[in-house]
């Protein structure tokens, strides 16, 4: 389904844009594309705020006792996002503000072990728009689970960043495979969100 913010009841999910990609903060995970993707995500976030969309911010954090990593360290990823590390905090450029919904998770998908589903029901949304990290891990897994829970899903392809370019590109292809029209650009989102801000109060269903 093509993005139509005027007709949809959409929420923006900011997935794991954390301080590990901020200037001057040491990161334990490799990323590619964050230099361009984070500013695009900032523009998407600003447009969503102006349009009054619900905004949900996630960060992946793990206890310092190392008891909640599960199988996350069985592959290429080292220990990461420990709750006491600076890299695990929200990125200063996308930090949640009052009225938004900050959440944390212990797994890749934003649905696993969180109350996201309860929040989405309360917000009465049917569409989720994703920005953030990593394209091939947390963004992809959240997209797939949202898809299986019957949400319309969109990923802002130039506002996400991955562990490497082949994995990033493959994840975007996989998401488009699940829902045609899922891939959108930051400019497309911003243009539609800006149109919403021009509507009279109460005009959107």
Secondary structure by P-SEA (a helix, b strand, c coil): ccccccccbbbbbbccccccccccccccccccccaaaaaaaaaaaaaaaaaccbbbbbbbbbcccccccccccccccccccccccccccccccccccccbbbbbbcccccccccaaaaaaaaacccbbbbbccccccaaaaaaaaaaaacccccccccccccccaaaaaaaaaaaaaacccccccaaaaaaaaaaaaaccccccc
